[in-house]
Amino acid sequence: MVNTLGEKKSRKQRSDKKHSMRPTISHALNERLNRLSYITDTPMKDVAETVCKMTLITTPIIESLVPYFKREYWSNACVMYPGHFDNQHYPVKRESGRIRTTIRFMPKDYDQIERLAY
């Protein structure tokens, strides 16, 4: 868009715009998500988003990741988990036959996942 003075105008971005992520998941997890989607009559993207958001607030899951934190992490429950630069890396399994799925997150959830991944 160009205004009368020849300057480019940038378009406004929606405040509720979702961020897209495309993680790879195993066939078994994909089947479970499909079943949950069928049972609840909700799209698979929404089921996957809900599962991810629930894991962000589940204390045992976060505590199982604490030994791998390189930096401090603040959870939604206002709990700070300390990190240390010398902690070991999280073991990533590279398996063949994984499926890429699309999940869309609201900005605040995306930021929380980004902080956890960082």
Biopython code that builds the backbone (N, CA, C, O; Angstrom):
import numpy as np
from Bio.PDB.StructureBuilder import StructureBuilder

atoms = [
    (1, "MET", "N", (0.821, -1.172, 0.000)),
    (1, "MET", "CA", (0.000, 0.000, 0.000)),
    (1, "MET", "C", (0.871, 1.243, 0.000)),
    (1, "MET", "O", (1.853, 1.326, 0.738)),
    (2, "VAL", "N", (0.506, 2.203, -0.829)),
    (2, "VAL", "CA", (1.252, 3.455, -0.891)),
    (2, "VAL", "C", (0.264, 4.584, -0.666)),
    (2, "VAL", "O", (-0.808, 4.602, -1.272)),
    (3, "ASN", "N", (0.619, 5.537, 0.211)),
    (3, "ASN", "CA", (-0.276, 6.670, 0.459)),
    (3, "ASN", "C", (0.004, 7.771, -0.558)),
    (3, "ASN", "O", (0.812, 7.580, -1.467)),
    (4, "THR", "N", (-0.655, 8.921, -0.415)),
    (4, "THR", "CA", (-0.540, 10.008, -1.400)),
    (4, "THR", "C", (0.848, 10.621, -1.439)),
    (4, "THR", "O", (1.217, 11.231, -2.442)),
    (5, "LEU", "N", (1.631, 10.473, -0.368)),
    (5, "LEU", "CA", (2.982, 11.042, -0.342)),
    (5, "LEU", "C", (4.023, 10.072, -0.877)),
    (5, "LEU", "O", (5.213, 10.390, -0.890)),
    (6, "GLY", "N", (3.598, 8.902, -1.314)),
    (6, "GLY", "CA", (4.525, 7.919, -1.854)),
    (6, "GLY", "C", (5.184, 7.046, -0.792)),
    (6, "GLY", "O", (6.100, 6.284, -1.102)),
    (7, "GLU", "N", (4.725, 7.147, 0.466)),
    (7, "GLU", "CA", (5.302, 6.348, 1.546)),
    (7, "GLU", "C", (4.550, 5.030, 1.650)),
    (7, "GLU", "O", (3.335, 4.975, 1.463)),
    (8, "LYS", "N", (5.280, 3.988, 1.947)),
    (8, "LYS", "CA", (4.641, 2.686, 2.130)),
    (8, "LYS", "C", (4.012, 2.614, 3.505)),
    (8, "LYS", "O", (4.633, 2.969, 4.507)),
    (9, "LYS", "N", (2.777, 2.152, 3.542)),
    (9, "LYS", "CA", (2.090, 1.954, 4.816)),
    (9, "LYS", "C", (2.134, 0.469, 5.138)),
    (9, "LYS", "O", (1.844, -0.374, 4.289)),
    (10, "SER", "N", (2.499, 0.166, 6.367)),
    (10, "SER", "CA", (2.511, -1.249, 6.754)),
    (10, "SER", "C", (1.135, -1.623, 7.274)),
    (10, "SER", "O", (0.452, -0.816, 7.903)),
    (11, "ARG", "N", (0.748, -2.832, 7.008)),
    (11, "ARG", "CA", (-0.552, -3.307, 7.453)),
    (11, "ARG", "C", (-0.485, -3.679, 8.921)),
    (11, "ARG", "O", (0.542, -4.154, 9.405)),
    (12, "LYS", "N", (-1.578, -3.461, 9.621)),
    (12, "LYS", "CA", (-1.634, -3.829, 11.029)),
    (12, "LYS", "C", (-1.741, -5.339, 11.140)),
    (12, "LYS", "O", (-2.329, -6.001, 10.285)),
    (13, "GLN", "N", (-1.166, -5.867, 12.201)),
    (13, "GLN", "CA", (-1.228, -7.306, 12.443)),
    (13, "GLN", "C", (-2.233, -7.584, 13.556)),
    (13, "GLN", "O", (-2.285, -6.870, 14.557)),
    (14, "ARG", "N", (-3.015, -8.613, 13.366)),
    (14, "ARG", "CA", (-4.017, -8.962, 14.364)),
    (14, "ARG", "C", (-3.346, -9.295, 15.690)),
    (14, "ARG", "O", (-2.283, -9.915, 15.724)),
    (15, "SER", "N", (-3.977, -8.877, 16.776)),
    (15, "SER", "CA", (-3.416, -9.164, 18.095)),
    (15, "SER", "C", (-3.625, -10.629, 18.483)),
    (15, "SER", "O", (-2.899, -11.162, 19.322)),
    (16, "ASP", "N", (-4.614, -11.274, 17.875)),
    (16, "ASP", "CA", (-4.895, -12.672, 18.201)),
    (16, "ASP", "C", (-4.408, -13.630, 17.105)),
    (16, "ASP", "O", (-4.891, -14.757, 17.002)),
    (17, "LYS", "N", (-3.465, -13.182, 16.303)),
    (17, "LYS", "CA", (-2.938, -14.017, 15.233)),
    (17, "LYS", "C", (-2.165, -15.191, 15.822)),
    (17, "LYS", "O", (-1.349, -15.018, 16.727)),
    (18, "LYS", "N", (-2.427, -16.374, 15.305)),
    (18, "LYS", "CA", (-1.755, -17.564, 15.814)),
    (18, "LYS", "C", (-0.441, -17.794, 15.082)),
    (18, "LYS", "O", (-0.305, -17.478, 13.899)),
    (19, "HIS", "N", (0.530, -18.354, 15.814)),
    (19, "HIS", "CA", (1.819, -18.720, 15.241)),
    (19, "HIS", "C", (1.786, -20.201, 14.898)),
    (19, "HIS", "O", (1.295, -21.015, 15.680)),
    (20, "SER", "N", (2.296, -20.537, 13.757)),
    (20, "SER", "CA", (2.268, -21.924, 13.309)),
    (20, "SER", "C", (3.592, -22.622, 13.626)),
    (20, "SER", "O", (4.669, -22.050, 13.455)),
    (21, "MET", "N", (3.489, -23.856, 14.085)),
    (21, "MET", "CA", (4.659, -24.703, 14.329)),
    (21, "MET", "C", (4.429, -26.011, 13.600)),
    (21, "MET", "O", (3.287, -26.447, 13.459)),
    (22, "ARG", "N", (5.495, -26.643, 13.134)),
    (22, "ARG", "CA", (5.370, -27.911, 12.427)),
    (22, "ARG", "C", (6.325, -28.952, 13.014)),
    (22, "ARG", "O", (7.342, -29.278, 12.402)),
    (23, "PRO", "N", (5.997, -29.474, 14.203)),
    (23, "PRO", "CA", (6.863, -30.505, 14.791)),
    (23, "PRO", "C", (6.667, -31.856, 14.107)),
    (23, "PRO", "O", (5.645, -32.106, 13.467)),
    (24, "THR", "N", (7.664, -32.713, 14.255)),
    (24, "THR", "CA", (7.522, -34.084, 13.764)),
    (24, "THR", "C", (7.129, -34.966, 14.944)),
    (24, "THR", "O", (7.680, -34.846, 16.038)),
    (25, "ILE", "N", (6.171, -35.848, 14.704)),
    (25, "ILE", "CA", (5.692, -36.748, 15.749)),
    (25, "ILE", "C", (5.677, -38.167, 15.206)),
    (25, "ILE", "O", (5.689, -38.375, 13.992)),
    (26, "SER", "N", (5.650, -39.135, 16.100)),
    (26, "SER", "CA", (5.634, -40.536, 15.690)),
    (26, "SER", "C", (4.251, -40.905, 15.154)),
    (26, "SER", "O", (3.267, -40.206, 15.397)),
    (27, "HIS", "N", (4.199, -42.014, 14.424)),
    (27, "HIS", "CA", (2.922, -42.498, 13.899)),
    (27, "HIS", "C", (1.954, -42.824, 15.033)),
    (27, "HIS", "O", (0.757, -42.554, 14.929)),
    (28, "ALA", "N", (2.475, -43.408, 16.121)),
    (28, "ALA", "CA", (1.624, -43.775, 17.255)),
    (28, "ALA", "C", (0.981, -42.537, 17.876)),
    (28, "ALA", "O", (-0.213, -42.544, 18.179)),
    (29, "LEU", "N", (1.764, -41.474, 18.069)),
    (29, "LEU", "CA", (1.212, -40.242, 18.634)),
    (29, "LEU", "C", (0.209, -39.616, 17.676)),
    (29, "LEU", "O", (-0.811, -39.077, 18.106)),
    (30, "ASN", "N", (0.490, -39.685, 16.392)),
    (30, "ASN", "CA", (-0.437, -39.155, 15.400)),
    (30, "ASN", "C", (-1.773, -39.901, 15.454)),
    (30, "ASN", "O", (-2.834, -39.283, 15.364)),
    (31, "GLU", "N", (-1.723, -41.218, 15.598)),
    (31, "GLU", "CA", (-2.955, -42.008, 15.705)),
    (31, "GLU", "C", (-3.735, -41.647, 16.965)),
    (31, "GLU", "O", (-4.962, -41.555, 16.931)),
    (32, "ARG", "N", (-3.032, -41.442, 18.071)),
    (32, "ARG", "CA", (-3.712, -41.061, 19.321)),
    (32, "ARG", "C", (-4.383, -39.704, 19.190)),
    (32, "ARG", "O", (-5.511, -39.517, 19.647)),
    (33, "LEU", "N", (-3.692, -38.761, 18.566)),
    (33, "LEU", "CA", (-4.285, -37.445, 18.348)),
    (33, "LEU", "C", (-5.495, -37.538, 17.429)),
    (33, "LEU", "O", (-6.494, -36.852, 17.642)),
    (34, "ASN", "N", (-5.408, -38.388, 16.404)),
    (34, "ASN", "CA", (-6.545, -38.588, 15.508)),
    (34, "ASN", "C", (-7.740, -39.172, 16.249)),
    (34, "ASN", "O", (-8.875, -38.750, 16.029)),
    (35, "ARG", "N", (-7.490, -40.146, 17.130)),
    (35, "ARG", "CA", (-8.580, -40.746, 17.905)),
    (35, "ARG", "C", (-9.223, -39.727, 18.845)),
    (35, "ARG", "O", (-10.448, -39.640, 18.934)),
    (36, "LEU", "N", (-8.382, -38.954, 19.550)),
    (36, "LEU", "CA", (-8.916, -37.907, 20.427)),
    (36, "LEU", "C", (-9.716, -36.875, 19.636)),
    (36, "LEU", "O", (-10.750, -36.394, 20.098)),
    (37, "SER", "N", (-9.237, -36.547, 18.463)),
    (37, "SER", "CA", (-9.944, -35.607, 17.605)),
    (37, "SER", "C", (-11.300, -36.165, 17.197)),
    (37, "SER", "O", (-12.296, -35.441, 17.184)),
    (38, "TYR", "N", (-11.340, -37.444, 16.864)),
    (38, "TYR", "CA", (-12.602, -38.080, 16.458)),
    (38, "TYR", "C", (-13.575, -38.167, 17.633)),
    (38, "TYR", "O", (-14.763, -37.883, 17.484)),
    (39, "ILE", "N", (-13.063, -38.562, 18.807)),
    (39, "ILE", "CA", (-13.922, -38.718, 19.986)),
    (39, "ILE", "C", (-14.513, -37.382, 20.426)),
    (39, "ILE", "O", (-15.697, -37.303, 20.750)),
    (40, "THR", "N", (-13.702, -36.347, 20.438)),
    (40, "THR", "CA", (-14.155, -35.036, 20.923)),
    (40, "THR", "C", (-14.792, -34.186, 19.831)),
    (40, "THR", "O", (-15.322, -33.112, 20.114)),
    (41, "ASP", "N", (-14.746, -34.652, 18.599)),
    (41, "ASP", "CA", (-15.311, -33.931, 17.458)),
    (41, "ASP", "C", (-14.704, -32.531, 17.346)),
    (41, "ASP", "O", (-15.409, -31.545, 17.127)),
    (42, "THR", "N", (-13.390, -32.471, 17.501)),
    (42, "THR", "CA", (-12.642, -31.226, 17.366)),
    (42, "THR", "C", (-11.527, -31.447, 16.350)),
    (42, "THR", "O", (-11.057, -32.573, 16.186)),
    (43, "PRO", "N", (-11.100, -30.395, 15.670)),
    (43, "PRO", "CA", (-10.001, -30.549, 14.723)),
    (43, "PRO", "C", (-8.717, -31.020, 15.412)),
    (43, "PRO", "O", (-8.476, -30.714, 16.580)),
    (44, "MET", "N", (-7.909, -31.760, 14.675)),
    (44, "MET", "CA", (-6.682, -32.313, 15.241)),
    (44, "MET", "C", (-5.725, -31.208, 15.695)),
    (44, "MET", "O", (-5.016, -31.378, 16.686)),
    (45, "LYS", "N", (-5.699, -30.085, 14.984)),
    (45, "LYS", "CA", (-4.838, -28.964, 15.386)),
    (45, "LYS", "C", (-5.205, -28.461, 16.783)),
    (45, "LYS", "O", (-4.329, -28.153, 17.592)),
    (46, "ASP", "N", (-6.511, -28.383, 17.056)),
    (46, "ASP", "CA", (-6.954, -27.905, 18.366)),
    (46, "ASP", "C", (-6.633, -28.902, 19.472)),
    (46, "ASP", "O", (-6.282, -28.507, 20.584)),
    (47, "VAL", "N", (-6.753, -30.194, 19.170)),
    (47, "VAL", "CA", (-6.422, -31.228, 20.155)),
    (47, "VAL", "C", (-4.931, -31.163, 20.483)),
    (47, "VAL", "O", (-4.546, -31.204, 21.652)),
    (48, "ALA", "N", (-4.097, -31.063, 19.450)),
    (48, "ALA", "CA", (-2.643, -30.987, 19.661)),
    (48, "ALA", "C", (-2.265, -29.730, 20.433)),
    (48, "ALA", "O", (-1.380, -29.769, 21.287)),
    (49, "GLU", "N", (-2.930, -28.615, 20.137)),
    (49, "GLU", "CA", (-2.661, -27.366, 20.849)),
    (49, "GLU", "C", (-3.019, -27.504, 22.329)),
    (49, "GLU", "O", (-2.262, -27.061, 23.193)),
    (50, "THR", "N", (-4.160, -28.112, 22.623)),
    (50, "THR", "CA", (-4.592, -28.295, 24.002)),
    (50, "THR", "C", (-3.630, -29.198, 24.770)),
    (50, "THR", "O", (-3.294, -28.916, 25.920)),
    (51, "VAL", "N", (-3.190, -30.276, 24.138)),
    (51, "VAL", "CA", (-2.244, -31.195, 24.782)),
    (51, "VAL", "C", (-0.940, -30.458, 25.104)),
    (51, "VAL", "O", (-0.403, -30.605, 26.202)),
    (52, "CYS", "N", (-0.438, -29.682, 24.172)),
    (52, "CYS", "CA", (0.805, -28.932, 24.408)),
    (52, "CYS", "C", (0.631, -27.903, 25.522)),
    (52, "CYS", "O", (1.519, -27.749, 26.362)),
    (53, "LYS", "N", (-0.500, -27.198, 25.542)),
    (53, "LYS", "CA", (-0.727, -26.204, 26.584)),
    (53, "LYS", "C", (-0.846, -26.858, 27.959)),
    (53, "LYS", "O", (-0.380, -26.298, 28.951)),
    (54, "MET", "N", (-1.454, -28.014, 28.024)),
    (54, "MET", "CA", (-1.587, -28.717, 29.308)),
    (54, "MET", "C", (-0.222, -29.188, 29.823)),
    (54, "MET", "O", (0.008, -29.194, 31.032)),
    (55, "THR", "N", (0.672, -29.577, 28.932)),
    (55, "THR", "CA", (1.994, -30.011, 29.384)),
    (55, "THR", "C", (2.817, -28.838, 29.914)),
    (55, "THR", "O", (3.698, -29.031, 30.751)),
    (56, "LEU", "N", (2.538, -27.628, 29.437)),
    (56, "LEU", "CA", (3.269, -26.458, 29.922)),
    (56, "LEU", "C", (2.937, -26.129, 31.366)),
    (56, "LEU", "O", (3.732, -25.480, 32.047)),
    (57, "ILE", "N", (1.769, -26.565, 31.851)),
    (57, "ILE", "CA", (1.376, -26.244, 33.224)),
    (57, "ILE", "C", (1.411, -27.467, 34.136)),
    (57, "ILE", "O", (1.067, -27.367, 35.314)),
    (58, "THR", "N", (1.817, -28.608, 33.612)),
    (58, "THR", "CA", (1.880, -29.823, 34.409)),
    (58, "THR", "C", (3.247, -29.890, 35.091)),
    (58, "THR", "O", (4.273, -30.026, 34.423)),
    (59, "THR", "N", (3.256, -29.794, 36.410)),
    (59, "THR", "CA", (4.500, -29.721, 37.175)),
    (59, "THR", "C", (5.402, -30.946, 36.991)),
    (59, "THR", "O", (6.603, -30.761, 36.794)),
    (60, "PRO", "N", (4.900, -32.187, 37.042)),
    (60, "PRO", "CA", (5.811, -33.327, 36.878)),
    (60, "PRO", "C", (6.537, -33.349, 35.529)),
    (60, "PRO", "O", (7.683, -33.791, 35.446)),
    (61, "ILE", "N", (5.877, -32.880, 34.489)),
    (61, "ILE", "CA", (6.519, -32.855, 33.169)),
    (61, "ILE", "C", (7.634, -31.822, 33.146)),
    (61, "ILE", "O", (8.734, -32.102, 32.670)),
    (62, "ILE", "N", (7.355, -30.627, 33.661)),
    (62, "ILE", "CA", (8.377, -29.576, 33.702)),
    (62, "ILE", "C", (9.544, -30.016, 34.583)),
    (62, "ILE", "O", (10.703, -29.804, 34.230)),
    (63, "GLU", "N", (9.238, -30.633, 35.739)),
    (63, "GLU", "CA", (10.302, -31.070, 36.633)),
    (63, "GLU", "C", (11.152, -32.182, 36.019)),
    (63, "GLU", "O", (12.327, -32.317, 36.362)),
    (64, "SER", "N", (10.583, -32.973, 35.124)),
    (64, "SER", "CA", (11.389, -34.002, 34.455)),
    (64, "SER", "C", (12.369, -33.385, 33.457)),
    (64, "SER", "O", (13.353, -34.019, 33.076)),
    (65, "LEU", "N", (12.100, -32.146, 33.034)),
    (65, "LEU", "CA", (12.987, -31.453, 32.091)),
    (65, "LEU", "C", (14.031, -30.580, 32.781)),
    (65, "LEU", "O", (14.984, -30.138, 32.138)),
    (66, "VAL", "N", (13.866, -30.323, 34.085)),
    (66, "VAL", "CA", (14.767, -29.422, 34.816)),
    (66, "VAL", "C", (16.241, -29.811, 34.693)),
    (66, "VAL", "O", (17.071, -28.911, 34.567)),
    (67, "PRO", "N", (16.623, -31.095, 34.722)),
    (67, "PRO", "CA", (18.049, -31.412, 34.600)),
    (67, "PRO", "C", (18.686, -30.978, 33.280)),
    (67, "PRO", "O", (19.911, -30.978, 33.157)),
    (68, "TYR", "N", (17.869, -30.609, 32.297)),
    (68, "TYR", "CA", (18.394, -30.205, 30.988)),
    (68, "TYR", "C", (18.378, -28.693, 30.785)),
    (68, "TYR", "O", (18.871, -28.211, 29.765)),
    (69, "PHE", "N", (17.817, -27.924, 31.740)),
    (69, "PHE", "CA", (17.705, -26.479, 31.565)),
    (69, "PHE", "C", (19.073, -25.820, 31.620)),
    (69, "PHE", "O", (19.817, -25.989, 32.586)),
    (70, "LYS", "N", (19.397, -25.074, 30.581)),
    (70, "LYS", "CA", (20.641, -24.306, 30.542)),
    (70, "LYS", "C", (20.411, -22.905, 31.124)),
    (70, "LYS", "O", (21.339, -22.284, 31.642)),
    (71, "ARG", "N", (19.180, -22.420, 31.037)),
    (71, "ARG", "CA", (18.820, -21.097, 31.549)),
    (71, "ARG", "C", (17.635, -21.244, 32.486)),
    (71, "ARG", "O", (16.950, -22.267, 32.482)),
    (72, "GLU", "N", (17.399, -20.207, 33.294)),
    (72, "GLU", "CA", (16.252, -20.280, 34.202)),
    (72, "GLU", "C", (14.961, -20.218, 33.391)),
    (72, "GLU", "O", (14.905, -19.615, 32.319)),
    (73, "TYR", "N", (13.933, -20.854, 33.931)),
    (73, "TYR", "CA", (12.641, -20.933, 33.252)),
    (73, "TYR", "C", (11.541, -20.591, 34.241)),
    (73, "TYR", "O", (11.469, -21.165, 35.327)),
    (74, "TRP", "N", (10.683, -19.650, 33.857)),
    (74, "TRP", "CA", (9.528, -19.277, 34.673)),
    (74, "TRP", "C", (8.302, -19.955, 34.108)),
    (74, "TRP", "O", (7.981, -19.766, 32.935)),
    (75, "SER", "N", (7.610, -20.739, 34.912)),
    (75, "SER", "CA", (6.394, -21.397, 34.444)),
    (75, "SER", "C", (5.207, -20.463, 34.631)),
    (75, "SER", "O", (5.325, -19.396, 35.233)),
    (76, "ASN", "N", (4.065, -20.884, 34.106)),
    (76, "ASN", "CA", (2.837, -20.089, 34.257)),
    (76, "ASN", "C", (2.408, -19.978, 35.707)),
    (76, "ASN", "O", (1.698, -19.041, 36.074)),
    (77, "ALA", "N", (2.831, -20.923, 36.538)),
    (77, "ALA", "CA", (2.452, -20.911, 37.947)),
    (77, "ALA", "C", (3.378, -20.017, 38.770)),
    (77, "ALA", "O", (3.403, -20.117, 39.997)),
    (78, "CYS", "N", (4.133, -19.148, 38.110)),
    (78, "CYS", "CA", (5.067, -18.221, 38.761)),
    (78, "CYS", "C", (6.121, -18.968, 39.585)),
    (78, "CYS", "O", (6.520, -18.521, 40.661)),
    (79, "VAL", "N", (6.554, -20.090, 39.068)),
    (79, "VAL", "CA", (7.614, -20.864, 39.705)),
    (79, "VAL", "C", (8.848, -20.752, 38.823)),
    (79, "VAL", "O", (8.778, -20.952, 37.610)),
    (80, "MET", "N", (9.979, -20.429, 39.445)),
    (80, "MET", "CA", (11.214, -20.309, 38.689)),
    (80, "MET", "C", (12.017, -21.587, 38.854)),
    (80, "MET", "O", (12.306, -22.023, 39.969)),
    (81, "TYR", "N", (12.372, -22.179, 37.717)),
    (81, "TYR", "CA", (13.225, -23.361, 37.718)),
    (81, "TYR", "C", (14.619, -22.926, 37.294)),
    (81, "TYR", "O", (14.787, -22.403, 36.192)),
    (82, "PRO", "N", (15.624, -23.128, 38.143)),
    (82, "PRO", "CA", (16.966, -22.670, 37.800)),
    (82, "PRO", "C", (17.605, -23.560, 36.744)),
    (82, "PRO", "O", (17.333, -24.758, 36.662)),
    (83, "GLY", "N", (18.439, -22.957, 35.960)),
    (83, "GLY", "CA", (19.191, -23.707, 34.970)),
    (83, "GLY", "C", (20.669, -23.526, 35.231)),
    (83, "GLY", "O", (21.072, -22.663, 36.011)),
    (84, "HIS", "N", (21.469, -24.334, 34.583)),
    (84, "HIS", "CA", (22.912, -24.206, 34.707)),
    (84, "HIS", "C", (23.524, -24.511, 33.355)),
    (84, "HIS", "O", (23.122, -25.458, 32.680)),
    (85, "PHE", "N", (24.509, -23.696, 32.959)),
    (85, "PHE", "CA", (25.103, -23.836, 31.633)),
    (85, "PHE", "C", (25.755, -25.195, 31.418)),
    (85, "PHE", "O", (25.860, -25.653, 30.280)),
    (86, "ASP", "N", (26.195, -25.846, 32.488)),
    (86, "ASP", "CA", (26.876, -27.135, 32.359)),
    (86, "ASP", "C", (25.918, -28.329, 32.301)),
    (86, "ASP", "O", (26.369, -29.468, 32.179)),
    (87, "ASN", "N", (24.612, -28.092, 32.385)),
    (87, "ASN", "CA", (23.660, -29.202, 32.310)),
    (87, "ASN", "C", (23.762, -29.903, 30.960)),
    (87, "ASN", "O", (24.134, -29.300, 29.953)),
    (88, "GLN", "N", (23.428, -31.176, 30.965)),
    (88, "GLN", "CA", (23.514, -31.962, 29.736)),
    (88, "GLN", "C", (22.414, -31.559, 28.757)),
    (88, "GLN", "O", (21.414, -30.952, 29.138)),
    (89, "HIS", "N", (22.623, -31.911, 27.481)),
    (89, "HIS", "CA", (21.634, -31.633, 26.447)),
    (89, "HIS", "C", (20.504, -32.642, 26.532)),
    (89, "HIS", "O", (20.703, -33.777, 26.966)),
    (90, "TYR", "N", (19.321, -32.224, 26.117)),
    (90, "TYR", "CA", (18.187, -33.145, 26.059)),
    (90, "TYR", "C", (18.420, -34.105, 24.894)),
    (90, "TYR", "O", (18.691, -33.662, 23.778)),
    (91, "PRO", "N", (18.317, -35.428, 25.140)),
    (91, "PRO", "CA", (18.580, -36.376, 24.049)),
    (91, "PRO", "C", (17.453, -36.355, 23.011)),
    (91, "PRO", "O", (16.298, -36.639, 23.329)),
    (92, "VAL", "N", (17.800, -36.021, 21.787)),
    (92, "VAL", "CA", (16.821, -35.972, 20.702)),
    (92, "VAL", "C", (16.960, -37.249, 19.888)),
    (92, "VAL", "O", (18.044, -37.576, 19.406)),
    (93, "LYS", "N", (15.855, -37.967, 19.741)),
    (93, "LYS", "CA", (15.871, -39.209, 18.970)),
    (93, "LYS", "C", (15.461, -38.908, 17.539)),
    (93, "LYS", "O", (14.383, -38.367, 17.290)),
    (94, "ARG", "N", (16.312, -39.256, 16.620)),
    (94, "ARG", "CA", (16.027, -39.075, 15.200)),
    (94, "ARG", "C", (15.566, -40.414, 14.640)),
    (94, "ARG", "O", (16.378, -41.273, 14.296)),
    (95, "GLU", "N", (14.261, -40.575, 14.556)),
    (95, "GLU", "CA", (13.704, -41.825, 14.064)),
    (95, "GLU", "C", (13.150, -41.614, 12.667)),
    (95, "GLU", "O", (12.659, -40.535, 12.335)),
    (96, "SER", "N", (13.233, -42.650, 11.859)),
    (96, "SER", "CA", (12.631, -42.563, 10.534)),
    (96, "SER", "C", (11.134, -42.817, 10.650)),
    (96, "SER", "O", (10.675, -43.409, 11.627)),
    (97, "GLY", "N", (10.391, -42.381, 9.680)),
    (97, "GLY", "CA", (8.964, -42.617, 9.665)),
    (97, "GLY", "C", (8.173, -41.693, 10.564)),
    (97, "GLY", "O", (7.086, -42.053, 11.016)),
    (98, "ARG", "N", (8.692, -40.519, 10.829)),
    (98, "ARG", "CA", (7.957, -39.558, 11.652)),
    (98, "ARG", "C", (7.119, -38.668, 10.740)),
    (98, "ARG", "O", (7.465, -38.445, 9.580)),
    (99, "ILE", "N", (6.022, -38.169, 11.277)),
    (99, "ILE", "CA", (5.079, -37.360, 10.517)),
    (99, "ILE", "C", (5.186, -35.913, 10.978)),
    (99, "ILE", "O", (5.302, -35.636, 12.172)),
    (100, "ARG", "N", (5.146, -35.002, 10.026)),
    (100, "ARG", "CA", (5.148, -33.579, 10.364)),
    (100, "ARG", "C", (3.689, -33.138, 10.487)),
    (100, "ARG", "O", (2.877, -33.363, 9.590)),
    (101, "THR", "N", (3.380, -32.510, 11.608)),
    (101, "THR", "CA", (2.024, -32.039, 11.850)),
    (101, "THR", "C", (2.049, -30.537, 12.090)),
    (101, "THR", "O", (3.080, -29.980, 12.465)),
    (102, "THR", "N", (0.926, -29.892, 11.874)),
    (102, "THR", "CA", (0.835, -28.448, 12.054)),
    (102, "THR", "C", (0.022, -28.136, 13.300)),
    (102, "THR", "O", (-1.080, -28.651, 13.487)),
    (103, "ILE", "N", (0.585, -27.283, 14.150)),
    (103, "ILE", "CA", (-0.102, -26.828, 15.356)),
    (103, "ILE", "C", (-0.001, -25.313, 15.361)),
    (103, "ILE", "O", (1.050, -24.752, 15.050)),
    (104, "ARG", "N", (-1.100, -24.652, 15.717)),
    (104, "ARG", "CA", (-1.108, -23.193, 15.775)),
    (104, "ARG", "C", (-1.371, -22.745, 17.208)),
    (104, "ARG", "O", (-2.287, -23.237, 17.867)),
    (105, "PHE", "N", (-0.546, -21.796, 17.684)),
    (105, "PHE", "CA", (-0.624, -21.314, 19.059)),
    (105, "PHE", "C", (-0.908, -19.821, 19.103)),
    (105, "PHE", "O", (-0.488, -19.058, 18.234)),
    (106, "MET", "N", (-1.639, -19.428, 20.148)),
    (106, "MET", "CA", (-1.831, -18.005, 20.420)),
    (106, "MET", "C", (-0.468, -17.431, 20.832)),
    (106, "MET", "O", (0.399, -18.179, 21.286)),
    (107, "PRO", "N", (-0.267, -16.113, 20.679)),
    (107, "PRO", "CA", (1.049, -15.524, 20.982)),
    (107, "PRO", "C", (1.581, -15.819, 22.380)),
    (107, "PRO", "O", (2.772, -16.096, 22.527)),
    (108, "LYS", "N", (0.736, -15.767, 23.416)),
    (108, "LYS", "CA", (1.251, -16.003, 24.778)),
    (108, "LYS", "C", (1.679, -17.454, 24.961)),
    (108, "LYS", "O", (2.664, -17.719, 25.649)),
    (109, "ASP", "N", (0.959, -18.397, 24.360)),
    (109, "ASP", "CA", (1.349, -19.805, 24.446)),
    (109, "ASP", "C", (2.610, -20.074, 23.627)),
    (109, "ASP", "O", (3.476, -20.847, 24.037)),
    (110, "TYR", "N", (2.701, -19.432, 22.476)),
    (110, "TYR", "CA", (3.879, -19.574, 21.625)),
    (110, "TYR", "C", (5.121, -19.043, 22.342)),
    (110, "TYR", "O", (6.189, -19.651, 22.278)),
    (111, "ASP", "N", (4.975, -17.909, 23.023)),
    (111, "ASP", "CA", (6.097, -17.332, 23.772)),
    (111, "ASP", "C", (6.536, -18.265, 24.897)),
    (111, "ASP", "O", (7.732, -18.412, 25.147)),
    (112, "GLN", "N", (5.576, -18.900, 25.580)),
    (112, "GLN", "CA", (5.904, -19.829, 26.664)),
    (112, "GLN", "C", (6.661, -21.045, 26.113)),
    (112, "GLN", "O", (7.632, -21.494, 26.722)),
    (113, "ILE", "N", (6.232, -21.569, 24.986)),
    (113, "ILE", "CA", (6.914, -22.717, 24.368)),
    (113, "ILE", "C", (8.299, -22.304, 23.907)),
    (113, "ILE", "O", (9.263, -23.059, 24.040)),
    (114, "GLU", "N", (8.389, -21.095, 23.362)),
    (114, "GLU", "CA", (9.674, -20.581, 22.894)),
    (114, "GLU", "C", (10.664, -20.442, 24.061)),
    (114, "GLU", "O", (11.840, -20.780, 23.925)),
    (115, "ARG", "N", (10.176, -19.939, 25.216)),
    (115, "ARG", "CA", (11.040, -19.816, 26.397)),
    (115, "ARG", "C", (11.486, -21.186, 26.891)),
    (115, "ARG", "O", (12.633, -21.363, 27.302)),
    (116, "LEU", "N", (10.575, -22.152, 26.850)),
    (116, "LEU", "CA", (10.924, -23.511, 27.285)),
    (116, "LEU", "C", (11.966, -24.118, 26.343)),
    (116, "LEU", "O", (12.899, -24.779, 26.799)),
    (117, "ALA", "N", (11.818, -23.902, 25.056)),
    (117, "ALA", "CA", (12.763, -24.451, 24.077)),
    (117, "ALA", "C", (14.113, -23.746, 24.149)),
    (117, "ALA", "O", (15.147, -24.356, 23.874)),
    (118, "TYR", "N", (14.112, -22.474, 24.514)),
    (118, "TYR", "CA", (15.348, -21.706, 24.572)),
    (118, "TYR", "C", (16.171, -22.143, 25.753)),
    (118, "TYR", "O", (17.258, -21.612, 25.978)),
]
sb = StructureBuilder()
sb.init_structure("model")
sb.init_model(0)
sb.init_chain("A")
sb.init_seg("    ")
for serial, (resi, resn, name, xyz) in enumerate(atoms, 1):
    if name == "N":
        sb.init_residue(resn, " ", resi, " ")
    sb.init_atom(name, np.array(xyz, "f"), 0.0, 1.0, " ", f" {name:<3s}", serial, name[0])
structure = sb.get_structure()
